[in-house]
Amino acid sequence: MNDEADILVYSSSNPAAASFAYERLLRYTDAADLQQKRITQAKQLIQPSPSESADTDDPELMMARFRQAQKQYEKVLVEIHFYLISWVTCQNMMKMLSELEESQAACAYYKEKGSVFARYRNARHFLEHFDERLPGQKNVRIMNTITAPGAAPRTNYGGITRDMQFTYSDSSCDVSAESVHHLKQLVSEFLSRWREDLNREGRPS
C-alpha cells in the first residue's frame, strides 16, 4: 500500500481487517479488469476468419471446425468463471469493511447494492455447482427451461451472447467491458463512503 492507504486503514477500528480487505478489494478490482479482457479475447477466437467461414460441403472439415469452436467456447466459460470470482471477492471484501465499527455510510451503501453483486454470486455458484444440475442429480429441479416462439423448450447450461451477457438457466449477468466500469464505480463509491465514516468518527483519512 502507499502512504495514503496506510493512513486510511490504520485509522480504522480494526487495522488488521481493514488492511486485508482494502488491499484485496483493490487487487480483485484490477483482476476483474484483466479477466474481462481475457473473456473478450477468448470469445473473439471463436469467430472464424472470412476464409474459414466460407461454405463447405466437406462434413469432416465442418466437424473439425465445430470441435475447434466448441473447445474455444469452453475456454470462454473458464475465463467467465474467474471473472465472476473477482466480482464475488470484491463483494466479500466490501462486506468485511462494511462490518467494521466505524462503517455506517459504507454499510448502508453495501446493502443498497447487494442485488447487483447477487447476480454475479449466483452465476458463480451456478458454474461451481454445475454438476449438481445435470439430469439425475440433486439440483436438476433448479434448472429452468427457456421457451421461444416457434422453438422447442431447451435447457441453458451456460453460454455467452454477442453483447457479452453470460446466460445460464433462465438468468444472465453482464460480462462486458461496461460491467468492469460498473464494478469500479461501485468500489470507488463504497470507499468514498468509508472515508466519510472515518472522518465522522474523528479518525484521519
C-alpha positions, 0 to 999 in steps of 0.5 A: 500500500502507499502512504495514503492507504496506510493512513486510511486503514490504520485509522480504522477500528480494526487495522488488521481487517481493514488492511486485508480487505482494502488491499484485496478489494483493490487487487480483485478490482484490477483482476476483474479488469484483466479477466474481462479482457481475457473473456473478450479475447477468448470469445473473439477466437471463436469467430472464424476468419472470412476464409474459414467461414466460407461454405463447405460441403466437406462434413469432416472439415465442418466437424473439425471446425465445430470441435475447434469452436466448441473447445474455444467456447469452453475456454470462454466459460473458464475465463467467465468463471474467474471473472465472476470470482473477482466480482464475488471477492470484491463483494466479500471484501466490501462486506468485511469493511462494511462490518467494521465499527466505524462503517455506517455510510459504507454499510448502508451503501453495501446493502443498497447494492447487494442485488447487483453483486447477487447476480454475479454470486449466483452465476458463480455458484451456478458454474461451481455447482454445475454438476449438481444440475445435470439430469439425475442429480440433486439440483436438476429441479433448479434448472429452468427451461427457456421457451421461444416462439416457434422453438422447442423448450431447451435447457441453458447450461451456460453460454455467452451472447454477442453483447457479452451477457453470460446466460445460464438457466433462465438468468444472465449477468453482464460480462462486458467491458461496461460491467468492469466500469460498473464494478469500479464505480461501485468500489470507488463509491463504497470507499468514498463512503468509508472515508466519510465514516472515518472522518465522522468518527474523528479518525484521519483519512 
